[in-house]
Amino acid sequence: MKIALFHNPVAGGAVLKSSKLVRQFENAGYEVLYVSIKGKEWEGAFREPIDRAVVAGGDGTVSRLAPWLAGRGIPFAILPLGTANNCARSLGQIHTLETIISHLRLAQIKKLDLGIVTSSAGHRIFIESVGVGLLAAFMSEMRLLEKKKRSRLRLSPEKRLSEATKYLALLAKEFPAARCELLLDDEIVSGDFLLLEIANVGFIGPNLELVPDADPRDGYFDVIWVGHDQRKEWRSYLKSCRRGEDAAAPVDARRCRRVVFRYVDVPVHVDGKVYLTMATPISIRAQSAALELLDFS
């Protein structure tokens, strides 16, 4: 069996070396095509015959590879090496390297949905979420802050998550609400939102379980939002998260198959990528059963 090992070599503090990864798979009898996603030619790997793929990295790596894996119909597993690992947690992919190696051949396949964002600028694919407001701003600002402090490789994933949640709570204190008007299937929703997310999975942002019952196999999105008048409750929720306490996110929610932003004039994030402007209307729909995930349960 030939596997493609897509690896982010700087994920997880770069503690898992490529040579060790490849050697362990080869010792188990696999033919390995090693691909660093930090290289310039990783897309060329999809021209090779591949039976299975292992995505060794964080959410950014999974998001980048998901459209390619869907396009080729390659079953894949996630080796979570990132900080939040929202995709891996949401999809039940928190497995050790040894578990993946031993179950790769005989694992069952589950079909997963992807999301497609369509605007005048074209199409974008997402696996995690699309949103406006606080989390979109947080993603941009946190990257700049970590770059300035050079903390990405210096801090442990746990410390990075704690610092990120702390910063998100600080940002929420006076963050301006975003004015939006959306069509959720046939229902019009409008208002001033502190944040609004169209979620395909349960974990979003700095490992926040905002949609505990999310099912990325049912053809639906979970649309959640925090109103501008819920700022105090949201910050209290983030404080509980930092303490490691179980707390339900103070969000309103709807389930729908299709979302259209009829009006929005703030930055929009598609998974981890933030677009400062995106002309409306913006249409978001599910591509059902697009991905093939290897199930080790």
Number of C-alpha atoms within 10 A of each C-alpha: 11 15 22 23 25 24 25 24 19 18 21 20 16 12 10 16 12 17 9 10 16 16 13 14 19 14 10 11 12 18 16 19 16 18 20 16 21 13 9 8 10 15 12 9 15 14 8 10 13 19 15 22 22 21 23 27 24 23 24 18 21 26 19 16 16 20 19 14 20 18 11 13 15 21 24 24 26 29 24 26 26 20 21 21 25 25 25 23 18 23 19 12 21 18 16 11 15 11 12 21 17 13 14 21 13 10 16 14 15 13 16 21 24 25 28 18 19 17 16 11 10 8 12 14 22 25 25 27 24 27 21 27 27 23 26 26 20 21 19 17 15 15 11 12 14 15 12 10 9 11 13 19 15 12 14 14 19 11 13 19 19 18 16 21 22 17 16 22 23 13 17 22 12 10 16 15 21 21 17 19 16 20 17 19 13 11 11 13 12 14 13 18 21 24 24 24 26 25 27 30 28 23 24 24 22 22 20 19 20 22 21 13 11 20 19 25 18 15 19 23 29 23 23 20 23 23 18 19 12 14 21 13 14 21 20 14 19 22 16 14 21 15 9 10 11 9 13 14 19 19 17 11 16 13 16 19 16 19 23 21 20 17 16 20 14 18 19 21 24 23 23 20 15 20 14 13 12 17 13 15 15 20 18 24 20 24 16 16 17 19 26 21 23 25 20 17 9
